[in-house]
Amino acid sequence: MATAILAGLLCIAAMFAGASAPAALAGIPANMLLAALLIPVAAGVLMFAMAGWQDNNNRRCNLSHRDGGE
């Protein structure tokens, strides 16, 4: 995660220094770029999966969002 954040910051810094976006991206290793793209996608998929699991679990246990979920 830290490498993905670092890659993004390096890219932004290179663009502010006057380099074009392709030149800034060319200096970043491919695995960092891949991580920077895949981590948010994986987080979104996990978020939807957990929301679906929670909804299914609440329905199975006969819980409602109105009763505090206890």
C-alpha positions, 0 to 999 in steps of 0.5 A: 500500500505504501509503495502505491501511495509513493508511486502516485506521489512521485508521479504527481511531483514529476508532473509538477516539476515539468515532466509530462504524464507519460514521462512521469509514469515511465519512471515508476516500476510497473508493479507499483503502477499495478498496485496503485490501480488494483488496490482501490478496485479490490477495496471497492469489491470488498466493500460491496461484498461486506455490505451484501454479507451484512444485509444477508446476515441481518435478514437471516437473523431477523434484524432491522436497521431500525432496532439498532442491529442488536 
